[in-house]
Amino acid sequence: MTQQIGNTKEQILFAALQVFAEKGYEASSVADIAGKLGFGKSALYKHYKNKRDILDSILLRMEEGDRAFKEENPYKREEGQVDFKALESYVFAHFCRWTEDEFCACFRKLLTLEQFSSDEMARLYRHYLTEGPVFELTDVFSSFGGSKAAAMGMAMYLYSPLYLYYSMYDSADEKRIVVGAAKAHVHRFMTQLQV
């Protein structure tokens, strides 16, 4: 019985995220989510209090996923130095996570749609898709010495095309070409960085 409840909660969570990614959080209703699943609204209320409770569960899932991703993809050696090959893998895996992992891709689309609807969504958009990745990479490149401005320039040079590739991926007929271009960009950048 517990397994079935877990599966139903997961189904609701993912269906809600898909609805939010299509219509936006504000424009979506519990009825829309229930309709996508072929449930009545009362079935959703057995698992989640309301639409906000569902969104909070999505946000928690993303936070936990981020922590796990960083633990599974370390790019620093034990002595704290950056491992360039591991950093290359980390950056590319990060791109793949936001495009090929359906949960993350829907979350990215939701934030893109809703970034102008509320301060909370704007903050989340910046955290996950703009300032957050740039500041993380700036910190990495700052460890090589030089100015913070130069480190941020390097971070922008690496991340900006990847940000554009997100949009290209969503509408591409041949997604593998976009993924290949993103991978080539990351590899080229990391090769130049090591010279």
C-alpha positions in Angstrom: 0.0 0.0 0.0 2.8 2.5 0.9 4.5 1.8 -2.5 1.2 2.7 -4.3 0.8 5.9 -2.3 4.4 6.9 -3.1 3.8 6.1 -6.8 0.6 8.2 -6.9 2.3 11.1 -5.1 5.2 10.9 -7.6 2.7 10.8 -10.5 0.9 13.8 -9.2 4.2 15.7 -8.7 5.4 15.0 -12.2 2.1 15.7 -13.8 1.8 19.0 -11.9 5.2 20.0 -13.0 4.3 19.2 -16.6 1.2 21.3 -16.3 3.1 24.2 -14.7 5.7 24.0 -17.5 3.0 24.3 -20.1 0.6 26.8 -18.6 2.7 28.5 -15.9 2.1 28.0 -12.2 -0.3 30.9 -11.7 -2.5 29.9 -14.7 -2.7 26.2 -13.6 -5.3 24.8 -11.3 -5.6 21.6 -9.3 -8.3 20.6 -11.7 -5.8 20.9 -14.6 -3.4 18.6 -12.8 -6.2 16.1 -11.9 -7.4 16.2 -15.5 -4.0 15.4 -16.8 -3.9 12.3 -14.6 -7.6 11.3 -15.1 -8.2 11.8 -11.4 -10.8 13.8 -9.5 -9.5 16.8 -7.5 -10.3 14.9 -4.3 -7.8 12.2 -5.2 -5.1 14.9 -5.3 -6.1 16.3 -2.0 -5.4 12.9 -0.4 -1.7 13.5 -1.2 -1.2 17.2 -1.3 -3.0 20.0 0.6 -3.2 22.4 -2.3 -1.3 23.6 -5.4 1.3 25.4 -3.3 2.0 22.2 -1.4 2.7 20.5 -4.8 5.1 23.4 -5.8 6.9 23.2 -2.4 7.4 19.4 -3.0 8.8 20.2 -6.5 11.2 22.8 -5.0 12.3 20.3 -2.3 12.9 17.7 -5.0 15.1 20.1 -6.9 17.1 21.1 -3.9 17.7 17.5 -3.0 18.6 16.7 -6.6 21.1 19.6 -6.7 22.8 18.4 -3.6 23.0 14.8 -4.9 24.3 16.0 -8.3 27.1 17.9 -6.7 28.1 15.0 -4.5 28.0 12.6 -7.5 30.0 15.0 -9.7 32.9 16.4 -7.7 35.4 18.5 -9.7 37.9 19.2 -7.0 40.7 16.9 -5.8 41.1 16.1 -2.2 43.7 18.9 -1.8 41.1 21.4 -3.2 42.6 21.9 -6.6 40.3 21.8 -9.6 40.5 18.7 -11.7 39.9 20.1 -15.3 38.6 16.8 -16.7 36.2 16.4 -13.8 35.1 20.1 -14.2 34.5 19.5 -17.9 32.3 16.4 -17.1 30.5 18.4 -14.3 29.6 21.3 -16.6 28.4 19.0 -19.4 26.5 16.8 -17.0 24.8 19.9 -15.6 23.7 20.9 -19.2 22.4 17.3 -19.8 20.5 17.4 -16.5 18.7 20.6 -17.5 17.8 19.3 -20.9 17.6 15.5 -20.9 16.2 14.8 -17.4 12.5 15.4 -17.9 11.8 16.6 -14.4 14.6 19.2 -14.5 13.7 20.2 -18.0 10.1 20.9 -17.0 11.3 22.8 -13.9 13.5 24.9 -16.2 10.6 25.7 -18.5 8.4 26.5 -15.5 11.0 29.0 -14.2 11.4 30.5 -17.7 7.7 31.0 -18.0 7.2 32.4 -14.5 10.3 34.5 -13.9 8.3 37.7 -14.3 5.2 36.6 -12.3 6.6 36.9 -8.8 9.7 37.7 -6.8 10.0 34.1 -5.7 10.0 32.8 -9.2 12.5 35.5 -10.3 14.8 34.5 -7.5 14.5 30.8 -8.4 15.1 31.5 -12.0 18.3 33.5 -11.2 19.4 30.8 -8.7 19.1 27.9 -11.0 19.5 29.3 -14.5 21.4 32.6 -14.6 23.3 34.1 -11.6 23.7 30.8 -9.7 25.6 28.9 -12.4 27.7 32.0 -13.3 28.6 32.7 -9.7 29.5 29.0 -9.1 31.8 29.1 -12.1 33.2 32.5 -11.1 34.2 31.0 -7.8 36.0 28.1 -9.6 37.9 30.4 -11.9 38.7 32.9 -9.1 40.7 30.1 -7.5 43.2 30.3 -10.4 44.2 33.8 -9.4 43.5 37.1 -11.2 40.6 39.5 -10.6 37.0 38.6 -9.8 35.9 40.4 -13.0 38.2 38.3 -15.1 36.9 35.1 -13.4 33.3 36.3 -14.1 34.2 36.9 -17.7 35.5 33.4 -18.0 32.3 32.1 -16.4 30.1 34.0 -18.8 32.2 32.8 -21.8 31.6 29.2 -20.7 28.0 29.4 -19.5 26.3 31.9 -22.0 26.3 29.5 -25.0 25.0 26.7 -22.7 22.1 28.9 -21.6 21.3 29.6 -25.3 21.5 25.9 -26.1 18.7 25.2 -23.5 16.3 27.1 -25.7 17.6 25.5 -28.9 17.3 22.1 -27.4 13.6 22.5 -26.6 12.7 23.3 -30.2 15.3 21.2 -32.0 14.2 18.4 -34.3 17.5 16.7 -33.7 18.3 17.3 -30.1 21.5 15.2 -30.3 23.0 17.9 -32.5 22.4 20.6 -29.8 23.8 18.3 -27.1 26.9 17.6 -29.3 27.4 21.3 -29.9 27.2 22.0 -26.1 29.6 19.2 -25.4 32.1 20.5 -28.0 31.8 24.0 -26.6 32.6 22.8 -23.1 35.5 20.7 -24.3 36.9 23.6 -26.4 36.7 25.9 -23.4 38.4 23.5 -21.0 41.1 22.8 -23.5 41.9 26.5 -23.9 41.8 27.0 -20.2 44.5 24.4 -19.6 46.9 25.9 -22.2 
